Amino acid sequence: MLVPDPKAVRTLLTRYASLRIAQAERERPATARELEDVSYTLCVMMGTTDVREAVARADALLPAAEIADPDGENSLPLAG
């Protein structure tokens, strides 16, 4: 099985969370479409058809990736 890039997973999880918050604050068709797209991509990347399962798998993947890269050379910066 292919293991997704932790940076890409972290980026998708962040975008997913931001869109969920935005949609909860104010429902908009454009936000709903983007949330669907991000959810689908996250599911494909994590090998599942359920977004809750995809988020759980992504959450499990990220700590394992940090252990494999203890220097943080492959992690995203916290501030840009």
PAKOLBA-9152 format. One record per atom (N, C-alpha, C, CB): residue number from 1; residue in three letters; atom name; x, z, y. Coordinates in Angstrom, 3 decimals. Atoms other than C-alpha are relative to their C-alpha. Glycine has a CB too. Layout:
! residues N
NUM:ALA:CA:X:Z:Y
...
! end
This chain:
! residues 80
1:MET:N:0.844:0.000:-1.188
1:MET:CA:0.000:0.000:0.000
1:MET:C:0.885:0.000:1.245
1:MET:CB:-0.958:1.225:0.002
2:LEU:N:-0.723:0.036:-1.262
2:LEU:CA:1.233:-0.826:3.480
2:LEU:C:-0.343:1.220:0.842
2:LEU:CB:-0.319:-1.287:0.768
3:VAL:N:0.218:-1.145:-0.876
3:VAL:CA:1.680:2.082:5.856
3:VAL:C:0.021:-0.512:1.438
3:VAL:CB:1.086:1.122:-0.229
4:PRO:N:0.063:0.488:-1.375
4:PRO:CA:0.573:1.331:9.429
4:PRO:C:1.037:0.683:0.895
4:PRO:CB:-1.396:0.218:0.566
5:ASP:N:-0.949:-0.525:-0.982
5:ASP:CA:2.937:1.841:12.341
5:ASP:C:-0.620:1.206:0.713
5:ASP:CB:0.402:-1.103:1.028
6:PRO:N:0.548:-1.191:-0.650
6:PRO:CA:2.428:5.392:13.661
6:PRO:C:-0.283:-0.189:1.492
6:PRO:CB:0.949:1.148:-0.179
7:LYS:N:0.251:0.249:-1.431
7:LYS:CA:2.707:4.160:17.267
7:LYS:C:-1.324:-0.712:0.198
7:LYS:CB:1.137:-0.831:0.619
8:ALA:N:1.256:0.747:-0.105
8:ALA:CA:-0.123:1.691:16.744
8:ALA:C:-1.189:0.893:-0.342
8:ALA:CB:0.025:-1.230:-0.927
9:VAL:N:1.077:-0.918:0.390
9:VAL:CA:-2.225:4.334:15.001
9:VAL:C:-0.284:0.978:1.129
9:VAL:CB:0.368:0.765:-1.295
10:ARG:N:0.176:-0.955:-1.092
10:ARG:CA:-1.639:6.838:17.799
10:ARG:C:-0.693:-0.671:1.198
10:ARG:CB:1.367:0.587:0.428
11:THR:N:0.615:0.738:-1.105
11:THR:CA:-2.543:4.203:20.403
11:THR:C:-1.488:-0.236:-0.260
11:THR:CB:0.719:-1.342:0.213
12:LEU:N:1.407:0.230:0.346
12:LEU:CA:-5.763:3.322:18.580
12:LEU:C:-0.817:1.283:0.039
12:LEU:CB:-0.104:-0.626:-1.380
13:LEU:N:0.718:-1.277:-0.039
13:LEU:CA:-6.738:6.970:18.134
13:LEU:C:-0.266:0.450:1.431
13:LEU:CB:0.790:1.075:-0.744
14:THR:N:0.165:-0.370:-1.405
14:THR:CA:-6.183:7.604:21.829
14:THR:C:-1.089:-0.843:0.650
14:THR:CB:1.325:-0.161:0.762
15:ARG:N:1.006:0.899:-0.582
15:ARG:CA:-8.244:4.561:22.788
15:ARG:C:-1.390:0.333:-0.542
15:ARG:CB:0.351:-1.478:-0.300
16:TYR:N:1.273:-0.362:0.621
16:TYR:CA:-10.982:5.529:20.327
16:TYR:C:-0.581:1.252:0.657
16:TYR:CB:0.182:0.226:-1.513
17:ALA:N:0.463:-1.248:-0.614
17:ALA:CA:-11.198:9.051:21.764
17:ALA:C:-0.452:-0.230:1.444
17:ALA:CB:1.114:1.061:-0.041
18:SER:N:0.357:0.283:-1.398
18:SER:CA:-11.239:7.770:25.351
18:SER:C:-1.331:-0.734:0.098
18:SER:CB:1.099:-0.830:0.675
19:LEU:N:1.256:0.761:-0.018
19:LEU:CA:-14.019:5.314:24.585
19:LEU:C:-1.181:0.853:-0.438
19:LEU:CB:0.111:-1.226:-0.902
20:ARG:N:1.083:-0.904:0.407
20:ARG:CA:-16.082:7.955:22.767
20:ARG:C:-0.417:0.894:1.156
20:ARG:CB:0.432:0.859:-1.199
21:ILE:N:0.289:-0.849:-1.157
21:ILE:CA:-15.810:10.211:25.807
21:ILE:C:-0.728:-0.804:1.075
21:ILE:CB:1.304:0.606:0.571
22:ALA:N:0.623:0.844:-1.024
22:ALA:CA:-16.653:7.374:28.209
22:ALA:C:-1.438:-0.345:-0.374
22:ALA:CB:0.813:-1.288:0.202
23:GLN:N:1.348:0.356:0.454
23:GLN:CA:-19.669:6.376:26.120
23:GLN:C:-0.922:1.213:0.037
23:GLN:CB:0.045:-0.586:-1.423
24:ALA:N:0.819:-1.216:-0.048
24:ALA:CA:-20.879:9.979:25.915
24:ALA:C:-0.376:0.354:1.434
24:ALA:CB:0.745:1.173:-0.652
25:GLU:N:0.276:-0.300:-1.399
25:GLU:CA:-20.618:10.378:29.675
25:GLU:C:-1.004:-0.974:0.611
25:GLU:CB:1.286:-0.023:0.797
26:ARG:N:0.901:1.025:-0.535
26:ARG:CA:-22.366:7.113:30.477
26:ARG:C:0.005:-1.200:-0.922
26:ARG:CB:0.410:-0.416:1.436
27:GLU:N:0.088:1.118:0.932
27:GLU:CA:-23.572:4.552:27.977
27:GLU:C:0.025:-1.318:0.753
27:GLU:CB:-1.270:0.102:-0.852
28:ARG:N:-0.131:1.339:-0.580
28:ARG:CA:-22.500:1.032:28.858
28:ARG:C:0.196:-0.989:-1.142
28:ARG:CB:1.194:-0.072:1.024
29:PRO:N:-0.158:0.997:1.064
29:PRO:CA:-22.755:-2.122:26.755
29:PRO:C:1.460:-0.421:-0.214
29:PRO:CB:-0.835:-1.224:0.321
30:ALA:N:-1.396:0.415:0.137
30:ALA:CA:-19.141:-3.120:27.458
30:ALA:C:0.820:1.069:-0.721
30:ALA:CB:0.609:-0.293:1.380
31:THR:N:-0.710:-1.094:0.664
31:THR:CA:-17.864:0.291:26.401
31:THR:C:-0.397:0.079:-1.461
31:THR:CB:-0.283:1.338:0.699
32:ALA:N:0.473:-0.022:1.387
32:ALA:CA:-20.008:0.197:23.264
32:ALA:C:0.657:-1.108:-0.815
32:ALA:CB:-1.530:-0.145:-0.050
33:ARG:N:-0.652:1.109:0.711
33:ARG:CA:-18.570:-3.214:22.311
33:ARG:C:1.474:0.302:-0.252
33:ARG:CB:-0.138:-1.309:0.801
34:GLU:N:-1.414:-0.322:0.164
34:GLU:CA:-15.011:-2.070:22.904
34:GLU:C:0.188:1.116:-1.030
34:GLU:CB:0.614:0.411:1.347
35:LEU:N:-0.060:-1.077:0.988
35:LEU:CA:-15.663:1.093:20.899
35:LEU:C:-0.188:-0.556:-1.408
35:LEU:CB:-1.067:1.071:0.298
36:GLU:N:0.195:0.653:1.293
36:GLU:CA:-16.960:-1.059:18.031
36:GLU:C:1.272:-0.718:-0.445
36:GLU:CB:-1.171:-0.991:0.071
37:ASP:N:-1.230:0.733:0.320
37:ASP:CA:-13.826:-3.222:18.187
37:ASP:C:1.123:0.946:-0.413
37:ASP:CB:0.444:-0.842:1.198
38:VAL:N:-1.059:-0.965:0.309
38:VAL:CA:-11.467:-0.255:18.222
38:VAL:C:-0.300:0.708:-1.317
38:VAL:CB:0.150:1.033:1.143
39:SER:N:0.388:-0.649:1.256
39:SER:CA:-13.406:1.444:15.426
39:SER:C:0.289:-0.915:-1.184
39:SER:CB:-1.494:0.385:0.025
40:TYR:N:-0.240:0.967:1.068
40:TYR:CA:-13.237:-1.701:13.299
40:TYR:C:1.501:-0.129:-0.279
40:TYR:CB:-0.597:-1.375:0.372
41:THR:N:-1.445:0.140:0.157
41:THR:CA:-9.503:-2.110:13.918
41:THR:C:0.604:1.231:-0.651
41:THR:CB:0.661:-0.252:1.351
42:LEU:N:-0.481:-1.244:0.591
42:LEU:CA:-8.859:1.529:13.083
42:LEU:C:-0.352:0.061:-1.492
42:LEU:CB:-0.595:1.212:0.744
43:CYS:N:0.418:0.020:1.405
43:CYS:CA:-10.836:1.160:9.844
43:CYS:C:0.864:-0.961:-0.818
43:CYS:CB:-1.482:-0.398:-0.112
44:VAL:N:-0.824:0.978:0.715
44:VAL:CA:-8.918:-1.969:8.842
44:VAL:C:1.418:0.537:-0.175
44:VAL:CB:0.025:-1.353:0.756
45:MET:N:-1.367:-0.508:0.045
45:MET:CA:-5.588:-0.372:9.681
45:MET:C:0.149:1.133:-1.016
45:MET:CB:0.426:0.482:1.382
46:MET:N:-0.077:-1.152:0.892
46:MET:CA:-6.394:2.744:7.651
46:MET:C:-0.604:-0.275:-1.381
46:MET:CB:-0.700:1.179:0.633
47:GLY:N:0.497:0.382:1.317
47:GLY:CA:-7.999:0.869:4.723
47:GLY:C:-1.301:0.641:-0.401
47:GLY:CB:1.002:0.318:-1.006
48:THR:N:1.306:-0.600:0.295
48:THR:CA:-11.536:2.201:4.964
48:THR:C:-1.078:-0.735:0.786
48:THR:CB:-0.010:1.523:0.344
49:THR:N:1.103:0.618:-0.737
49:THR:CA:-14.964:1.099:6.155
49:THR:C:-0.766:1.009:0.843
49:THR:CB:-0.949:-0.683:-0.962
50:ASP:N:0.673:-1.060:-0.748
50:ASP:CA:-15.990:4.422:7.691
50:ASP:C:0.947:0.534:1.073
50:ASP:CB:-0.463:1.146:-0.949
51:VAL:N:-0.891:-0.398:-1.088
51:VAL:CA:-14.581:5.334:11.094
51:VAL:C:0.394:1.470:-0.098
51:VAL:CB:-0.660:-0.268:1.344
52:ARG:N:-0.364:-1.417:0.164
52:ARG:CA:-14.717:9.074:10.347
52:ARG:C:1.136:0.156:-1.008
52:ARG:CB:-1.225:0.826:-0.453
53:GLU:N:-1.062:-0.020:1.001
53:GLU:CA:-12.598:8.483:7.257
53:GLU:C:1.293:-0.581:0.577
53:GLU:CB:-0.429:-0.786:-1.255
54:ALA:N:-1.178:0.611:-0.630
54:ALA:CA:-10.250:6.241:9.261
54:ALA:C:0.697:0.990:0.928
54:ALA:CB:-0.401:-1.262:0.784
55:VAL:N:-0.576:-1.004:-0.909
55:VAL:CA:-9.761:8.973:11.876
55:VAL:C:0.688:1.100:-0.806
55:VAL:CB:-1.100:0.610:0.920
56:ALA:N:-0.595:-1.041:0.840
56:ALA:CA:-9.108:11.551:9.148
56:ALA:C:1.316:-0.484:-0.614
56:ALA:CB:-0.984:0.421:-1.110
57:ARG:N:-1.234:0.545:0.582
57:ARG:CA:-6.546:9.289:7.463
57:ARG:C:1.086:-0.156:1.062
57:ARG:CB:-0.277:-1.357:-0.672
58:ALA:N:-0.965:0.155:-1.092
58:ALA:CA:-4.889:8.537:10.796
58:ALA:C:0.566:1.353:0.405
58:ALA:CB:-0.654:-0.686:1.212
59:ASP:N:-0.456:-1.357:-0.331
59:ASP:CA:-4.730:12.245:11.618
59:ASP:C:0.987:0.519:-1.040
59:ASP:CB:-1.196:0.956:0.108
60:ALA:N:-0.905:-0.426:1.063
60:ALA:CA:-3.066:12.862:8.251
60:ALA:C:1.314:-0.770:0.034
60:ALA:CB:-0.665:-0.172:-1.355
61:LEU:N:-1.197:0.842:-0.050
61:LEU:CA:-0.610:10.000:8.754
61:LEU:C:0.971:0.445:1.087
61:LEU:CB:-0.391:-1.449:0.226
62:LEU:N:-0.873:-0.276:-1.139
62:LEU:CA:0.728:11.088:12.130
62:LEU:C:0.937:1.186:-0.210
62:LEU:CB:-0.832:0.244:1.212
63:PRO:N:-0.965:-1.085:0.246
63:PRO:CA:2.177:14.494:11.170
63:PRO:C:1.060:-0.400:-1.030
63:PRO:CB:-0.733:1.259:-0.477
64:ALA:N:-0.959:0.451:1.009
64:ALA:CA:3.812:12.879:8.127
64:ALA:C:1.038:-0.917:0.631
64:ALA:CB:-0.720:-0.724:-1.153
65:ALA:N:-0.924:0.900:-0.681
65:ALA:CA:5.358:10.235:10.381
65:ALA:C:0.967:0.785:0.876
65:ALA:CB:-0.770:-1.023:0.843
66:GLU:N:-0.879:-0.832:-0.832
66:GLU:CA:6.734:12.921:12.696
66:GLU:C:1.041:0.712:-0.854
66:GLU:CB:-0.823:1.028:0.793
67:ILE:N:-0.958:-0.633:0.910
67:ILE:CA:8.366:14.680:9.737
67:ILE:C:1.059:-1.016:-0.431
67:ILE:CB:-0.725:0.588:-1.242
68:ALA:N:-0.925:1.047:0.409
68:ALA:CA:9.922:11.375:8.662
68:ALA:C:0.919:-0.420:1.145
68:ALA:CB:-0.771:-1.204:-0.518
69:ASP:N:-0.780:0.371:-1.177
69:ASP:CA:11.228:10.845:12.233
69:ASP:C:0.186:1.233:0.875
69:ASP:CB:-0.694:-1.148:0.796
70:PRO:N:-0.091:-1.276:-0.718
70:PRO:CA:12.297:14.335:13.374
70:PRO:C:0.590:-0.114:1.407
70:PRO:CB:0.828:0.958:-0.797
71:ASP:N:-0.580:0.169:-1.338
71:ASP:CA:14.242:13.011:16.393
71:ASP:C:-0.986:-0.612:0.975
71:ASP:CB:1.244:-0.863:-0.071
72:GLY:N:1.001:0.592:-0.868
72:GLY:CA:11.130:11.331:17.740
72:GLY:C:0.381:-1.358:0.531
72:GLY:CB:-0.271:0.900:1.129
73:GLU:N:-0.445:1.295:-0.486
73:GLU:CA:12.891:8.007:18.096
73:GLU:C:-1.086:-1.065:-0.086
73:GLU:CB:1.206:-0.445:-0.772
74:ASN:N:1.055:0.989:0.163
74:ASN:CA:9.799:6.105:16.946
74:ASN:C:-1.329:0.454:0.576
74:ASN:CB:-0.169:-0.328:-1.450
75:SER:N:1.252:-0.500:-0.545
75:SER:CA:7.220:8.132:18.864
75:SER:C:-0.217:-0.527:1.417
75:SER:CB:-0.013:1.532:-0.010
76:LEU:N:0.348:0.423:-1.355
76:LEU:CA:5.418:7.248:22.059
76:LEU:C:0.364:1.092:0.989
76:LEU:CB:-1.499:-0.343:0.104
77:PRO:N:-0.272:-1.026:-1.003
77:PRO:CA:6.467:8.995:25.252
77:PRO:C:-1.304:0.636:0.462
77:PRO:CB:0.764:-0.596:1.200
78:LEU:N:1.198:-0.701:-0.468
78:LEU:CA:4.035:11.584:26.568
78:LEU:C:-0.400:-0.453:1.401
78:LEU:CB:0.232:1.511:-0.012
79:ALA:N:0.298:0.459:-1.355
79:ALA:CA:4.279:10.324:30.144
79:ALA:C:0.805:-1.269:0.270
79:ALA:CB:0.325:1.108:1.058
80:GLY:N:-0.665:1.280:-0.224
80:GLY:CA:5.127:6.879:31.411
80:GLY:C:0.541:-0.180:1.336
80:GLY:CB:-0.888:-1.076:-0.261
! end
